[in-house]
Amino acid sequence: MTGATDTRVLTRGEAEDFLYHEAELLDGLQLDRWLELFTDDAVYWVPARYDEADPQRHVSLIYDDRGRIAERVWRLTVGPAHAQIPPSATRRLVTNVRVGPPVEDAVVVRSNFAIFEVRKGTQRAFAGEYEHQLVPHGDGWRIRRRTARLVNCEAPIFNLTFLV
């Protein structure tokens, strides 16, 4: 259940569909549509270490509120994102989707991911665990918090300007 009056339950199949759709938007560079998946109070966090639990107390690779997410999308779609000229080609694989019990008005969904990036003839791979905090919105769900824990976050990362 997702609140006092909203009794919807997020099934694993629905969570998978949501995460696959998000990956498709990111890989297709449909970043304006991806941005629409977020709530107004959303947070997007990529910790600098896999085991960090508090972005207020630790260094982050990315720690963006909704406004900063929108700025990032603007730079990648309209503005000067020189580190993404030419843009990265990416492909995301999302697996092992697990839906946790509801917490207040949200549902926590964990999944594993692999991202393959090719840019200027160089291939890179990133892997880790996503944690999405989803809240009901209309007929669907929106992202209130998105955390991407990279297992290779302590290795040299020369350019992380595409969206993890």
PAVOTOR-286339 format. One line per field, with one value per residue (C-alpha): residue number from 1; residue in three letters; z, y, x. Coordinates in nm, 4 decimals, m for minus. Each point is the difference from the previous one (the first is absolute). Layout:
PAVOTOR-286339
num: NUM,...
residu: ALA,...
up: Z,...
north: Y,...
east: X,...
***
This chain:
PAVOTOR-286339
num: 1,2,3,4,5,6,7,8,9,10,11,12,13,14,15,16,17,18,19,20,21,22,23,24,25,26,27,28,29,30,31,32,33,34,35,36,37,38,39,40,41,42,43,44,45,46,47,48,49,50,51,52,53,54,55,56,57,58,59,60,61,62,63,64,65,66,67,68,69,70,71,72,73,74,75,76,77,78,79,80,81,82,83,84,85,86,87,88,89,90,91,92,93,94,95,96,97,98,99,100,101,102,103,104,105,106,107,108,109,110,111,112,113,114,115,116,117,118,119,120,121,122,123,124,125,126,127,128,129,130,131,132,133,134,135,136,137,138,139,140,141,142,143,144,145,146,147,148,149,150,151,152,153,154,155,156,157,158,159,160,161,162,163,164
residu: MET,THR,GLY,ALA,THR,ASP,THR,ARG,VAL,LEU,THR,ARG,GLY,GLU,ALA,GLU,ASP,PHE,LEU,TYR,HIS,GLU,ALA,GLU,LEU,LEU,ASP,GLY,LEU,GLN,LEU,ASP,ARG,TRP,LEU,GLU,LEU,PHE,THR,ASP,ASP,ALA,VAL,TYR,TRP,VAL,PRO,ALA,ARG,TYR,ASP,GLU,ALA,ASP,PRO,GLN,ARG,HIS,VAL,SER,LEU,ILE,TYR,ASP,ASP,ARG,GLY,ARG,ILE,ALA,GLU,ARG,VAL,TRP,ARG,LEU,THR,VAL,GLY,PRO,ALA,HIS,ALA,GLN,ILE,PRO,PRO,SER,ALA,THR,ARG,ARG,LEU,VAL,THR,ASN,VAL,ARG,VAL,GLY,PRO,PRO,VAL,GLU,ASP,ALA,VAL,VAL,VAL,ARG,SER,ASN,PHE,ALA,ILE,PHE,GLU,VAL,ARG,LYS,GLY,THR,GLN,ARG,ALA,PHE,ALA,GLY,GLU,TYR,GLU,HIS,GLN,LEU,VAL,PRO,HIS,GLY,ASP,GLY,TRP,ARG,ILE,ARG,ARG,ARG,THR,ALA,ARG,LEU,VAL,ASN,CYS,GLU,ALA,PRO,ILE,PHE,ASN,LEU,THR,PHE,LEU,VAL
up: 0.0000,m0.0777,0.2457,0.2003,m0.2984,m0.2847,0.0235,m0.3214,0.0153,m0.2349,m0.1358,m0.1109,m0.3601,0.0196,0.1618,m0.2768,m0.2674,0.1669,0.0234,m0.3559,m0.1253,0.1900,m0.1498,m0.3482,0.0420,0.1188,m0.2728,m0.2621,0.1274,0.0658,0.3038,0.0151,0.0254,0.2594,0.2072,0.0075,0.2032,0.3024,0.2737,0.0773,0.3189,m0.1679,0.0826,m0.2315,0.1845,m0.1118,0.3075,m0.0339,0.1965,m0.0329,0.3722,0.0720,0.1601,0.0476,m0.2767,0.2611,0.1715,m0.2931,m0.3338,m0.2987,m0.3697,m0.0626,0.2503,m0.1842,0.0977,m0.2636,m0.1147,m0.0516,m0.1813,m0.2347,m0.0526,m0.0797,m0.2534,m0.1544,m0.0410,m0.1636,m0.2358,m0.0750,0.1775,m0.0039,0.1046,m0.1580,0.1782,m0.1952,m0.3510,m0.1591,0.2368,0.1626,m0.1365,0.2949,0.0664,0.3434,0.1286,0.3071,0.1902,0.3354,0.0702,0.3604,0.1384,0.3696,0.2385,m0.0093,0.2225,0.0680,m0.3490,m0.1967,m0.1218,m0.0169,m0.3076,m0.0217,m0.3136,m0.1447,m0.3095,m0.2583,m0.2240,m0.3102,m0.1471,m0.3307,m0.0807,m0.2395,m0.0590,0.3700,0.1810,0.3728,0.2305,0.3274,0.2312,0.3268,0.1820,m0.0493,0.2790,m0.1120,0.2458,m0.1970,0.0941,m0.1622,m0.2560,m0.2011,m0.1646,0.0453,0.2145,0.0336,0.1338,0.3278,0.0552,m0.2363,0.1253,m0.2256,0.1978,m0.2353,0.0888,m0.1913,0.1529,0.1534,m0.3364,m0.2098,m0.1631,m0.2581,m0.1243,0.1546,m0.1882,m0.1395,0.2428,0.2138
north: 0.0000,0.3467,0.2306,0.0447,0.0346,m0.1494,m0.3785,m0.0725,m0.2573,0.0037,m0.3486,m0.1225,m0.0082,0.3616,0.0978,m0.1780,0.1753,0.3362,m0.0607,m0.1363,0.3069,0.2275,m0.1814,0.0290,0.3752,0.0467,m0.2151,0.1722,0.3436,0.0890,0.1939,0.2431,m0.2969,m0.1590,0.3188,m0.0273,m0.3218,0.2011,0.1696,0.3678,m0.0950,m0.2692,m0.0810,m0.1773,m0.1363,m0.1853,m0.0609,0.0164,m0.3261,m0.3003,m0.0279,0.3650,0.0556,0.3766,0.2539,0.2769,m0.1618,m0.1460,0.1070,m0.0694,m0.0405,0.1445,0.1426,0.1937,0.1355,0.0378,0.3361,m0.1369,m0.3048,0.2390,0.2004,m0.3209,m0.0990,0.3501,m0.0133,m0.3429,0.0913,0.3728,0.1622,m0.0288,m0.3544,m0.0060,m0.3242,m0.1642,0.1109,m0.2425,m0.1477,m0.3355,m0.3000,m0.2018,m0.3184,m0.0841,m0.3439,m0.0087,m0.3271,m0.1576,0.2415,m0.0180,0.1911,0.0750,0.0623,0.3433,0.2688,0.2769,0.1081,m0.1520,m0.3359,m0.0791,m0.1958,m0.1425,m0.1372,m0.0794,0.1752,m0.0049,0.2997,m0.0313,0.3260,0.0621,0.3435,0.1042,m0.3621,m0.0780,m0.2511,0.0124,m0.2036,0.0951,m0.2290,0.0357,0.0141,0.2421,0.0964,0.1828,0.1467,0.0134,0.1803,m0.0309,0.2659,m0.0082,m0.3406,m0.0692,0.0667,0.2709,m0.0025,0.1850,m0.1285,m0.1782,m0.1403,m0.1679,m0.1833,m0.0776,m0.3065,0.1548,0.3479,m0.0067,m0.0707,0.3003,0.1530,0.2488,0.1271,m0.0712,0.2608,m0.2447,m0.0953,m0.3057
east: 0.0000,0.1203,m0.1720,m0.3158,m0.2346,0.2065,m0.0027,0.1898,0.2752,0.2964,0.0581,0.3401,m0.1225,m0.1133,0.3311,0.1908,m0.2063,0.0682,0.3771,0.0210,m0.1865,0.2387,0.3021,m0.1500,m0.0501,0.3585,0.1551,m0.2171,0.1092,m0.3649,0.1133,m0.2927,m0.2364,0.2326,m0.0133,m0.3801,0.0374,0.1210,m0.2001,0.0576,0.1885,0.2121,0.3621,0.2482,0.3042,0.3133,0.2199,0.3774,0.0262,m0.2277,m0.0765,m0.0851,m0.3378,m0.0276,0.0704,0.0096,0.2989,0.1955,0.1421,m0.2239,0.0696,m0.3475,m0.2468,m0.2691,m0.3385,m0.2734,0.1368,0.3515,m0.1393,m0.1831,0.3226,0.1885,m0.2666,0.0082,0.3795,m0.0207,m0.2848,0.0375,0.2889,0.3752,0.0903,0.3462,0.0883,m0.2836,0.0993,m0.0570,m0.2580,0.0608,m0.1844,m0.1243,m0.1878,m0.1368,m0.0870,m0.2252,m0.0382,m0.0887,m0.2849,m0.1223,m0.2979,0.0208,m0.2858,m0.1628,0.1470,m0.2515,m0.1161,0.2905,0.1239,0.3722,0.1090,0.3516,0.1588,0.3391,0.1276,0.2748,0.0623,0.2135,0.1249,0.1773,0.1376,0.2760,0.0983,0.0407,m0.2159,m0.0711,m0.2197,m0.1639,m0.1935,m0.1794,m0.3290,m0.2852,m0.2338,m0.3122,m0.2470,m0.3246,m0.3198,m0.3437,m0.0840,m0.3201,m0.0223,0.3703,0.3027,0.2640,0.3556,0.0489,0.3531,0.2382,0.3292,0.2558,0.2684,0.2873,0.2070,0.2913,m0.0405,0.3481,0.1662,0.1037,m0.3077,0.1194,m0.3348,m0.3370,m0.1997,m0.2529,m0.2751,0.0744
***
